[in-house]
């Protein structure tokens, strides 16, 4: 696959039953303000809906926000669906209430980065810029 033109495209999603989306909206706004194209899927998305959206929108990354404690199941489902649909080039990162002990196993499954409470919007924007495809030169 060649280098895509234009800004980095990120799907920000709230999988599962978690109903708290303030953090996801803050991250979506920070990424947008940093010049990225952001597609916010809203609450209560299934892994299938998230992956479908990322593929349809030609996203470079998926940012998952989970506060419900279902991160191990939901992150793994998104990663597996990306593999099944030959879309492993879409990077997955996430944040929320994720215990330190769960971070290494999530990364082993393919999650590129985990941001825990206290991570700044600047650190997340900087990570996306450094680790997701670079926009083509104009």
C-alpha positions in Angstrom: 0.0 0.0 0.0 1.4 3.4 -0.9 1.6 6.5 1.3 -1.8 8.1 1.5 -2.1 11.8 0.8 -3.7 14.3 3.1 -4.0 14.5 6.9 -3.9 11.6 9.2 -7.4 10.1 9.6 -8.4 8.7 13.0 -11.6 7.0 14.1 -12.3 7.7 17.8 -14.7 5.1 19.2 -16.4 4.1 22.4 -16.9 0.4 22.3 -19.2 -1.6 24.5 -21.7 -0.4 27.1 -19.6 2.4 28.6 -21.7 5.6 28.5 -19.0 8.1 29.5 -17.6 9.9 26.4 -16.2 13.2 27.7 -12.6 11.9 27.4 -13.1 10.6 23.9 -14.6 13.9 22.8 -11.6 15.8 24.3 -9.2 13.6 22.4 -11.2 13.8 19.2 -11.1 17.6 19.5 -7.4 17.7 20.2 -6.6 15.5 17.2 -8.8 17.6 15.0 -7.3 20.9 16.3 -3.8 19.3 15.5 -4.9 19.1 11.8 -6.1 15.5 11.7 -9.3 14.3 10.3 -11.4 12.7 13.0 -14.4 10.5 12.7 -16.1 10.1 16.1 -18.4 7.1 16.1 -20.4 7.9 19.3 -21.3 5.6 22.2 -22.1 1.9 22.3 -20.2 0.8 19.2 -19.5 -2.9 18.5 -16.0 -3.9 17.4 -17.6 -4.8 14.0 -19.0 -1.3 13.7 -15.7 0.3 14.6 -13.7 -1.7 12.1 -16.3 -1.2 9.4 -16.1 2.6 9.9 -12.3 2.6 9.9 -12.2 0.7 6.6 -15.0 2.7 5.0 -13.4 6.0 6.1 -9.9 4.8 5.0 -8.6 5.6 8.5 -5.0 5.4 9.5 -5.7 4.7 13.1 -8.4 3.8 15.6 -8.5 5.3 19.0 -10.5 3.4 21.5 -11.8 4.8 24.8 -12.9 2.3 27.5 -13.8 3.0 31.1 -16.0 -0.1 31.6 -13.3 -2.7 32.3 -14.0 -4.6 29.1 -10.7 -3.4 27.5 -9.1 -6.9 27.2 -12.1 -8.3 25.3 -13.0 -5.3 23.2 -9.4 -4.3 22.1 -8.7 -7.9 21.2 -11.9 -8.1 19.1 -11.0 -4.9 17.2 -7.4 -6.2 16.5 -8.8 -9.6 15.4 -11.3 -8.1 13.0 -8.6 -5.9 11.5 -6.6 -9.0 10.8 -9.5 -10.9 9.3 -10.3 -8.0 7.0 -6.7 -7.5 5.9 -6.6 -4.1 7.5 -3.7 -4.5 9.9 -2.1 -1.3 8.6 -4.7 0.6 10.7 -3.0 1.3 14.0 -5.0 0.8 17.2 -4.4 2.9 20.3 -6.5 3.4 23.3 -7.1 4.9 26.7 -9.2 4.8 29.7 -9.2 3.0 33.0 -6.8 0.3 32.2 -4.8 -1.4 34.9 -1.0 -1.3 34.5 -0.9 -5.2 34.5 -3.1 -5.2 31.4 -1.1 -2.9 29.3 1.7 -5.3 28.3 -0.7 -8.1 27.3 -2.7 -5.6 25.2 0.4 -4.5 23.4 1.3 -8.1 22.8 -2.0 -8.6 21.1 -1.3 -5.6 18.8 -2.5 -2.5 20.5 0.1 0.1 19.6 -0.2 2.3 22.7 -2.3 2.8 25.8 -2.9 6.1 27.5 -4.0 6.1 31.1 -5.7 8.8 33.2 -3.4 11.8 33.4 -2.1 11.5 29.8 -2.1 14.9 28.2 -3.7 15.7 24.9 -0.3 17.0 23.7 1.3 13.6 24.5 -1.5 11.8 22.6 -1.3 14.1 19.6 2.5 13.8 19.5 2.3 10.0 19.7 -0.2 9.8 16.8 2.0 12.2 14.7 5.1 10.1 15.4 3.6 6.6 15.1 0.8 6.8 12.5 1.6 7.4 8.9 3.1 10.8 8.0 1.0 12.9 5.7 2.3 13.2 2.2 4.3 16.4 1.4 2.3 19.0 -0.5 
